[in-house]
Every structure is written in C-alpha cells, then in structure tokens.
Amino acid sequence: MDRRKVPFQPINPNQVGVYSCGPTVYDYAHLGNMRAYLFVDTLRRVLEYRGLQVNHVMNITDVGHLTDDADSGDDKLALGAAREGKTAWDVARFYETAFFHDTARLNIEVPTVSPRATEHIPEQIALIEQLERRGFTYRITDGIYFDTAKLADYGKLARLSQQQLKEGARVEVNPEKHHPRDFALWKFSKVDEQRHMEWPSPWGKGFPGWHVECSAMSVKYLGQPFDIHTGGIDHVPIHHTNEIAQTEAATNKTLANYWLHNEFIQENGSKMAKSAGGFLKLQDIVDRGFDPLAFRYLALGTHYRHPLNFTWDGLDAAANGLRHLRNDLRRLEVEPTQLPAALDEAFVRAVSDDLNTPQALALLQETLKQPDLSDGEKLAAVQAWDRVFGLKLLEEAPQALPAEVVALFAEYQGARAAKDFAVSDRIRADLSMHGYTVEDGADGSKLLPHDA
C-alpha cells in the first residue's frame, strides 16, 4: 500500500511529532543539504496551516562519526579539526552556528528543539544496554555491533530482502563482523590515540555509532511511536534502516508511523555532495547577487520526491520569477479582504497532496490573474498562502548586487585562486569604490556592503 495515498492521521488529533535528521556539523551545509531542510520546513508549515501544532525535533550531529557507512574511514569532526587547526568541539559549534545562519536566511522555521548528540551520550548508552539485554549485540575488537540476522524484518523500510541486503552490502572491511550489514553501536577508542571526543561506557572508552543518536533523541523528545520521520533519500538503505532496526529491537514498538524522504539536488548530472569537493553553499549564491529566497522558490518549484537539477540559469529564472511575483503584488495597492473559501480549499488540496508545492505555486499564479477576484481577495490569498511558501512575498525584497559588482567579485576570486595578488588587490580597491568590502577567510571570500 502506498502510504502517500492514505489520509494522514496523527497520533494526537491536535499535535504532530516530527523528527528530521539534522546536519553533521564538520563543514558548511551545501545546497543539496538545504533542500532537505526546506522540505521539512514546508511539511511543518503545511501541518500548521491545517491547524495542527507541530513538535519538530531536529538533531545536531556533533559527535564525530566515521566517513564510511560501513563503520570505517576517518572521523568527520576530527578531519574538520585537523583541516582548521581547531578542536573538534570548536569546529562543531562554529558550523552549527553557520548552519542556523543559513536556515534563517532561507526563512526556515527554527525547530522546537535541536538536541546535540554530545549532550545525550547517557541516553545512547542506555539504548545499547537495552539491546544488549535483549541479545541483539556482540562485541569484537573495535566495538559493540548490532546483529542484524537476529531481526527478522531488517530492511523493511527499503523493502529489501535479506538476499538483496547481502548482495548490496559494502565490501567487507572488518572480518570480525558476523555479517557485512551489521553496524556499530559503540566504537572503542584506540589505545594509542587520544580522540577529541570520547566517553566512558560499560564496554570501554569510545564513542557512539552514528545511527544510535537519532534513535535515542527522537524517542526522548517525541515518545514512541511518533508521527513522522524525515530525511534525504540516501538515508533509506542504511541510516534509517539501522535506526528502525535498533529502536524496534530494543523496545518491540514501531518507531515512526510515516517516513518521508526528499530526493537529491544534482549538479552537472551528479548528486551534490561534500565528498565530491567544491560543493555550493548558500553564501556562494549570495556572493553572486542572488536573494537566498530565490533558492527557496527554486526548490518549491520541483516536487520534493523528484531530483532537482541545479544550474545557474535555473536559479536566475527562479530569481526573475520571484521578482516578477513581488512586482505584481506591489501593484495591488489595497488592503487584504476575505479569502474565498473555495479558493483556499483548492490550495489546501494541493499542499495536502503529498506536499505538491509546484501545483500550489501554479494556483497562486492563476489566482493573481483571475479577473473575477478583487485585489483585496488576491492579497488575502497571498497573505495566507505565504505562510506555507515562506517567500516573504509581501515584504520588501533585498536589493540584488549590481551586475558590475558581481562581475568584479568573480574576477577577484579568480585572481585569488591564481595567486595573482597584484590583480586581486586592484579589484579589491575597485570594489571598495563601489561600496563593498571583501573579507577573505578559510572558507573563501565574502562580499559585504560597507554598512554591513
């Protein structure tokens, strides 16, 4: 049965519990990451528009987990610390702040609670102990592992058979594991190595596996079961599959009643990812003169279950579309009146149909063109529906950077990359004459107006 076609029924008729996988704060979030947070923000706004109170929990992964889903590789926070000459704790706090700065610029609502993994180590240890008592764990040289063979319905979220899971498992890197798909619950610190982040436990000094934090914190703040769990589509075969396995094995209860996943943003036909290097950040589009909400508009124009191919031309078209929409609204020099009920019902049907934001945006465009609606009714529709779109349509749009300034800044970045500092200094002076200051840092160059 396709759960998307089943009317949503929250556990509590008036309140919805939503858990979304948050950022791993070892670097800036890229635009592909931001699509996931725009998606869950839209979900939350739709639920709130329908009169429900939303308890939204989003974790902050500030514990260094390994770069490989097979529990091998390097610690992401340790890599960030080495890259920047800081402690892992400092790196985590810096990029957590940067993340929330970006979500604010995208007008993403702040979660009800954003628990940090480092502040919930006791809850994670308690979950592993519960699994141990129920016979789902085993110990090997490098840690405590979950025995997936002992859970009959392991892999049910991804609808994978045991044979498919076996065939799809990564190359075995740890011969001590009972099965390639088994995953770490607690990893031991190396005897000859001092980690930035490690804790005592009943099994020895170490750190939790990645999947454990979401199980521990979602249940702590939402209970079990809760209503909706969200995340990127890449979480389905491993992270969410393992999250379900360990939680339900420990409690014999369903973790969440509904699972929603957004598709990737693609760049040049490939998934946008930090591991690929050179990923695009929100600041990159700001530096090129774009309003961050143009990216929000671009994301709303493609259904969250469909891949979104990012191009600069596509973002430019989105920015123009948003600008034209705001200009059309400025021509309606009246006060909002009464929103026609039939019109609002059509909007609710669109956004309630698996968050069909492209259809909802099309309805907005059609509404503004309808000759039988008064300007006051049109403004009432925009005022109401923008609670879902989050585009600040009735607010004054920020001024875009002049094209000449954008071109100069691009030249400046090119000169810096080529280490032609004589040219970059000259361009910096030109930009100053236009009223802008360049700030250079470890994460690149930023362009700021003199009064910023």
C-alpha positions in Angstrom: 0.0 0.0 0.0 1.3 3.5 -0.9 1.2 5.4 2.4 1.3 8.7 0.4 -2.3 8.0 -0.7 -3.5 7.3 2.8 -5.0 10.3 4.6 -2.6 11.5 7.3 -3.8 10.5 10.8 -1.7 11.9 13.7 -1.5 10.0 16.9 -2.8 13.1 18.7 -5.6 14.8 16.8 -4.2 18.2 17.5 -0.5 17.7 17.6 2.1 16.2 15.3 5.5 14.9 16.3 8.1 15.3 13.5 11.8 14.2 13.7 14.2 15.2 10.9 17.8 14.2 10.5 19.9 17.3 11.1 23.3 18.4 10.0 26.7 16.8 10.8 28.5 20.0 11.7 32.0 19.5 10.4 31.7 21.8 7.4 29.2 24.2 5.8 25.9 22.7 4.6 25.7 22.7 0.8 22.6 23.4 -1.3 21.8 19.7 -1.5 21.6 19.5 2.3 19.5 22.6 2.4 16.8 21.0 0.2 16.1 18.5 3.0 15.6 21.3 5.5 13.4 23.3 3.1 11.3 20.2 2.5 10.7 19.5 6.2 10.1 23.2 6.7 7.4 23.0 4.1 5.9 19.9 5.7 5.8 21.7 9.1 4.2 24.8 7.5 1.5 22.7 5.8 0.7 20.9 9.0 0.5 24.2 10.9 -1.7 25.7 8.1 -4.1 22.9 8.7 -4.4 23.9 12.3 -2.0 21.3 13.9 0.6 22.1 16.5 4.0 20.7 15.4 6.6 19.4 17.8 9.6 19.4 15.4 12.8 17.8 16.7 16.0 18.0 14.6 19.2 16.6 15.9 22.7 18.2 15.6 25.3 15.5 14.9 28.2 17.0 16.7 29.8 13.6 17.6 32.5 12.6 15.1 31.2 9.6 13.3 33.1 7.8 10.6 33.1 8.8 6.9 32.2 5.3 5.7 28.7 3.8 6.3 30.5 0.5 6.9 31.9 1.9 10.2 35.4 2.5 8.8 37.2 5.5 7.4 38.0 8.8 9.3 36.1 10.7 11.9 34.4 13.7 10.1 34.8 16.0 13.1 38.5 15.0 13.5 39.1 15.7 9.8 37.5 19.2 10.2 39.6 19.9 13.3 42.8 18.9 11.5 41.8 21.0 8.5 41.2 24.1 10.5 43.7 23.7 13.4 40.9 23.7 16.0 39.4 21.2 18.4 36.5 19.0 17.2 34.3 20.8 19.8 35.2 24.2 18.3 34.6 23.0 14.8 31.1 21.6 15.7 30.0 24.8 17.4 31.2 27.0 14.5 29.4 25.1 11.8 26.3 24.6 13.9 26.1 28.5 14.1 26.8 28.8 10.4 24.0 26.2 9.7 21.4 28.1 11.6 22.5 31.4 10.0 21.8 29.8 6.6 18.5 28.4 7.6 17.4 31.8 8.9 18.4 33.4 5.5 16.2 30.8 3.8 13.3 31.6 6.2 13.3 28.1 7.6 11.4 27.9 11.0 13.6 27.1 14.0 12.9 23.5 15.2 11.1 23.1 18.5 14.2 21.5 19.9 17.6 20.8 18.3 19.3 18.3 20.6 23.0 17.8 20.3 24.4 14.2 20.2 27.2 15.1 22.6 24.6 16.1 25.2 22.8 12.8 25.0 25.5 10.2 25.5 23.8 8.7 28.5 20.6 8.1 26.5 22.6 6.4 23.7 24.4 4.2 26.2 21.1 3.2 27.8 19.7 2.2 24.4 22.7 0.0 23.7 22.4 -1.6 27.1 18.8 -2.4 26.3 19.8 -4.0 23.1 22.4 -6.0 24.9 19.9 -7.3 27.4 17.7 -8.4 24.6 20.5 -10.3 22.9 20.9 -8.2 19.7 24.6 -7.2 20.3 28.0 -8.7 20.1 31.5 -7.5 20.9 34.5 -7.6 18.6 37.9 -5.9 18.7 36.8 -2.4 17.6 33.4 -2.1 19.2 29.9 -3.3 20.0 27.8 -4.3 17.0 24.1 -4.9 16.2 23.4 -8.4 14.9 21.1 -7.8 12.0 20.5 -11.5 11.5 18.5 -11.6 14.7 15.9 -9.2 13.4 13.5 -10.9 11.0 12.2 -7.8 9.3 15.6 -5.9 9.0 15.5 -3.7 5.9 11.7 -3.3 5.7 11.8 0.4 5.1 13.9 0.0 2.0 11.7 -3.1 1.0 14.9 -5.1 0.6 15.0 -8.9 1.1 17.7 -10.4 3.2 19.4 -11.7 -0.1 19.3 -8.1 -1.6 20.8 -6.7 1.6 23.6 -9.3 1.5 24.2 -8.6 -2.2 24.1 -4.9 -1.7 26.3 -4.7 1.4 29.6 -2.8 1.1 32.9 -4.7 0.6 33.7 -6.4 3.9 36.3 -4.3 5.7 36.1 -6.0 9.1 36.4 -9.8 9.0 35.2 -10.0 12.7 31.7 -8.8 11.8 29.2 -11.6 11.7 27.5 -10.1 8.6 28.6 -7.3 6.3 25.4 -5.3 7.1 25.9 -5.4 10.9 26.6 -1.9 12.2 28.4 -0.3 15.1 26.6 0.8 18.2 29.7 1.8 20.2 33.2 2.2 18.8 36.2 1.8 21.0 38.9 4.5 21.2 42.3 3.2 20.0 44.7 2.6 22.9 47.5 4.7 21.4 45.3 7.6 20.3 43.7 10.5 22.2 40.4 11.4 20.5 38.9 14.9 20.8 35.5 13.3 21.6 35.3 10.1 23.6 33.3 9.0 26.7 33.5 6.2 29.3 30.9 3.4 28.9 30.2 -0.1 30.3 32.2 -1.5 27.3 35.2 0.8 27.4 36.1 4.3 26.4 34.9 5.3 23.0 32.0 7.0 21.1 28.6 6.0 19.8 27.8 4.8 16.3 26.1 7.3 14.0 22.7 5.7 14.0 22.3 5.5 17.8 21.8 9.2 18.4 18.7 9.5 16.3 17.0 6.6 18.0 17.9 7.9 21.4 16.9 11.5 20.9 13.8 11.0 18.7 12.2 8.8 21.4 13.3 11.0 24.2 11.6 14.1 22.8 8.7 12.6 20.9 7.9 9.3 22.5 7.3 6.0 20.6 5.8 5.7 18.2 5.8 9.3 16.9 4.2 10.6 13.7 6.6 11.5 11.0 10.3 10.9 10.4 12.0 12.7 7.5 15.4 12.8 5.8 17.2 12.6 2.5 16.6 9.6 0.2 20.1 8.5 0.8 19.2 7.7 4.4 16.8 4.9 3.5 19.1 1.9 2.8 21.5 2.4 5.7 20.9 5.1 8.3 17.1 4.9 8.6 17.1 1.1 8.1 19.5 0.8 11.0 17.7 3.4 13.1 14.5 1.4 12.8 16.2 -1.9 13.5 17.9 -0.9 16.7 15.0 1.1 18.1 12.3 -1.5 17.4 14.6 -4.4 18.5 15.2 -2.6 21.9 11.5 -1.7 22.5 9.4 -4.0 20.3 7.5 -0.9 19.2 7.1 0.9 15.9 9.5 3.9 15.7 7.5 6.2 13.5 4.2 5.9 11.6 5.2 7.8 8.5 8.6 8.1 6.7 9.1 10.9 4.1 12.3 11.4 2.1 13.4 14.1 -0.3 15.4 13.5 -3.4 18.8 14.9 -4.2 19.9 18.1 -5.8 22.0 17.3 -8.8 24.8 19.4 -10.2 26.0 18.5 -13.7 24.0 15.3 -13.5 25.6 14.1 -10.2 24.4 14.2 -6.6 25.7 17.3 -4.9 27.9 16.1 -2.0 30.7 17.4 0.3 32.8 14.4 -0.5 33.0 15.5 -4.2 34.7 18.7 -3.2 33.8 22.2 -4.4 30.2 22.0 -3.3 28.0 25.0 -3.5 27.0 26.8 -0.3 24.2 29.3 0.3 26.8 32.0 0.6 28.0 31.2 -2.9 24.7 32.2 -4.4 24.6 35.3 -2.2 28.0 36.3 -3.4 26.7 36.1 -7.0 23.9 38.6 -6.2 21.0 36.2 -5.5 18.4 36.6 -2.8 18.5 33.4 -0.8 14.8 33.1 -1.1 15.3 32.7 -4.9 16.7 29.3 -4.0 13.7 28.5 -1.8 11.5 29.5 -4.8 13.5 27.2 -7.0 13.1 24.3 -4.6 9.4 24.8 -4.2 9.0 24.6 -8.0 10.0 20.9 -8.0 8.3 18.2 -6.0 10.4 17.1 -3.1 10.3 13.4 -4.3 11.9 14.4 -7.7 15.5 15.2 -8.3 16.3 18.9 -8.7 19.0 19.7 -11.2 20.8 22.9 -10.1 22.1 25.3 -12.8 22.9 29.0 -12.5 20.4 29.6 -15.4 17.7 27.8 -13.4 18.4 29.9 -10.3 18.4 33.0 -12.4 15.0 32.1 -13.8 13.7 31.4 -10.3 15.0 34.8 -9.1 13.3 36.5 -12.0 10.1 34.6 -11.3 10.2 35.7 -7.6 10.9 39.3 -8.6 8.0 39.4 -11.1 5.7 37.9 -8.4 6.7 40.6 -5.9 6.3 43.3 -8.5 2.8 42.1 -9.4 1.9 42.2 -5.7 3.2 45.7 -5.3 0.7 46.9 -7.9 -2.2 45.8 -5.7 -2.4 48.9 -3.6 -5.3 47.8 -1.4 -5.8 46.0 1.9 -6.4 42.3 2.1 -10.1 41.4 2.4 -11.7 38.0 2.7 -10.1 34.9 1.2 -12.7 33.0 -0.8 -13.3 29.6 1.0 -13.4 27.6 -2.3 -10.0 29.1 -3.3 -8.4 28.2 0.0 -9.8 24.7 -0.2 -8.1 24.3 -3.6 -4.8 25.4 -2.0 -5.2 23.0 0.9 -5.9 20.2 -1.5 -2.7 20.9 -3.4 -0.4 21.2 -0.5 -2.1 18.2 1.2 -1.5 16.0 -1.9 2.0 14.9 -0.8 3.1 18.5 -0.4 2.5 19.4 -4.1 4.2 22.8 -4.0 4.5 23.1 -7.8 0.7 22.8 -8.0 0.3 25.3 -5.2 2.6 27.8 -6.8 0.7 27.4 -10.1 -2.6 28.1 -8.2 -1.1 31.3 -6.8 -0.1 32.5 -10.3 -3.6 31.7 -11.6 -5.2 33.4 -8.7 -3.3 36.7 -9.3 -4.6 36.6 -13.0 -8.2 35.9 -12.2 -10.3 38.9 -13.4 -13.3 37.9 -11.2 -11.3 38.3 -8.0 -10.8 41.6 -6.3 -7.3 42.9 -5.5 -8.2 42.5 -1.8 -9.1 38.9 -2.3 -5.9 38.3 -4.2 -3.8 39.9 -1.5 -5.7 37.8 1.1 -4.7 34.6 -0.7 -1.0 35.7 -0.9 -1.0 36.7 2.8 -2.5 33.3 3.8 -0.6 31.0 1.4 2.8 32.5 2.0 2.6 31.0 5.5 3.3 27.8 3.6 5.6 29.1 0.9 7.7 31.2 3.3 8.8 33.5 0.5 8.1 36.8 2.3 6.1 37.9 -0.7 4.6 40.9 0.9 7.9 42.1 2.4 10.4 44.4 0.6 12.8 42.3 -1.3 16.5 42.8 -0.7 18.4 44.6 -3.4 20.4 42.4 -5.7 24.1 43.2 -6.2 24.8 45.4 -9.3 25.9 43.3 -12.2 29.2 45.2 -12.4 29.9 44.3 -8.8 29.1 40.7 -9.3 31.5 40.6 -12.3 34.3 42.3 -10.4 33.9 39.9 -7.4 34.1 36.9 -9.8 37.3 38.4 -11.2 38.7 38.9 -7.7 38.0 35.2 -6.8 39.7 34.1 -10.0 42.8 36.2 -9.2 43.0 34.9 -5.7 42.7 31.4 -6.9 45.6 32.1 -9.4 47.6 33.8 -6.5 47.8 36.9 -8.6 47.6 39.2 -5.6 48.5 42.4 -7.5 45.4 42.0 -9.6 43.2 40.9 -6.6 44.4 44.0 -4.7 43.4 46.3 -7.6 40.0 44.7 -7.8 39.5 44.9 -4.1 40.1 48.7 -4.4 37.6 48.9 -7.3 35.0 47.0 -5.2 35.6 49.4 -2.3 34.9 52.4 -4.6 31.6 50.7 -5.4 30.8 50.5 -1.7 31.8 46.9 -0.9 34.4 45.2 1.3 36.0 41.8 0.7 36.6 39.5 3.6 38.9 36.6 3.0 38.8 33.5 5.3 39.5 29.8 5.4 36.1 29.2 3.8 36.6 31.6 0.9 36.0 35.2 0.2 32.8 37.1 1.1 31.5 40.4 -0.3 29.9 42.8 2.2 28.4 46.3 1.8 30.3 48.9 3.7 27.4 49.4 6.1 27.1 45.7 6.9 
